[in-house]
Every structure is written in structure tokens, then in C-alpha cells.
Amino acid sequence: MTQLMASASAPPDPRRDRGRQLLVLALAAAQVGAIVWQVQGSTAGTDLYARSSDPPVIPATFTFAIWGPIYLGSLAYATYQAWPGQGARPLHRQVGPWAALAFGASALWALAAGFPPPLLSWGTVAMIFALFGSLLVALLRAVALAETPRDRLLVVAPLGLYAGYITLATVANTAATLYQLGIRTPLGLSEPAWAALMLGAAGVLAGVVIRHLGVNRHRAPLTYPAAVVWGLGGVAAQNLTVLNLAAQPQPVVAAAAGLAALLVAGTAWRRRRAGAR
């Protein structure tokens, strides 16, 4: 809080502010370009339809549609913070560097994932953890400093959506890397038990974040829990035998994902009710 107040009272530096604005805008575009290259241009691009070798914590293919709103939201935020008159605001001074770090980590993740495993497999893990951490800091600062409905729509909401989905993607990416390296049952657990443990950890982590953010009707970064629930729902769908989305459906994993989603939704609802009171 002291750091935030110090930034708010700092004298304007137009050149530094403009440089930060342009960096955020450039990296927001770069992450989109990098994922397009990974999917279409690399020799080891992601094949969303080759699912038989995926760990059970990877969500169903339809879940990845959320990346459209995530990238559009990132570009909307980057454009908003680059608009004339926005540069010297404490909101953008505090959020911008962390958003730039997140977008840069996202671009590097996409580039690393475009190479065949295991060449840069642990590099993708490092980048996605950096992405998650920087998004979380950016979101916390955005919630604290947003002043107007426009701030909440164009800064808090996009960052919340991004951070929410990356909360689950961090778990999924780590599991996929272990799979690529032939490690399918760490800690001596069975594959379903290990997947359920990871999903439970993701649900608890998301619940802690929601409580720390203070989701309520005034701040309302409800995009964060919504994205987490969307991802967990995709994992449940992927592992339901009745939907036949996976080569080897795991009902235990589907149940764990469903319970984690209920935990996240319930925590968000309780925080919202507390804020309303």
C-alpha cells in the first residue's frame, strides 16, 4: 500500500509513461502473434485434436475457445492504457509493468511450446508460472486502483479472465510436461489420484485468490472465478464417459474437477454476498 501511495504522488514522467504504454501494447500484440505461429507455423505446433496422449487434467477442446476473449481483452486493455491522458494515472503505472511481464511471458511460452519436447518442456513450465505470478500481481493492483466503470471493464475484467484461466493452465501445463517426460504417477499415486490432487490444489488456490481479491458487487472481478470454473468444467467434460471426449475417460478426475468448480463458485458467491452486506 505504501508503494502504491508513493507511485500516486510521483511527479509525471511523460517519456517513461509513454514508453511503458507502448511496451504493453507491443507485447499484447506479440503474444497473439506467437500463439498463431505456434499453432500454424511451427513444426511442433499444438494439435488440439490429438488428445490420446494428454494427461487427464487437460480440458476438453471446446474449452480453449476462451483464448479468443482473453486475447481480445488483453488488446482492449493495452489499447485503453495507451490512450492519450492515461499514462500518468497510478492505475496504469502500477499495473502496466506487471501486465507487460505477463504478456511477454505468454509470448515466450508460445514460442517454447512450438518446439518438439523435451527440448524446451521445462521452459514452458517456467514461463507459465511467470505468467501466472505477474497476472496475479497486476490483477491485485488493478482491483485496488480502478476508479471508474471503464477501468473495471477494460482493466480489471480482462486481467481477471486471463488470470483465472491461467490458474488452471499452470496445473495442466505442468502435468503435460511430466507426461512428455514419462512421469505419469508422481509420489507413488495412481494416475487418477494424482490428477484429482492437482485439480484440488488448483481449486484451493483459486479460492484463496478470490478471497484475497475480495470479490463483491463493488469491485466484482467475477471474470476470475468464471474462467476457473470454465476450465474445470472442461476437465470434467473431457473425463466423462458419457461424452466420450477422451481416449480413457476418468470418472474420478471428472468428479474432482466438478467439486473444485463448486468450491470456486461457492467461494465467489460467499464473497459477493459478504460485499453486498
Disulfide bonds with the S-S distance in Angstrom:
none
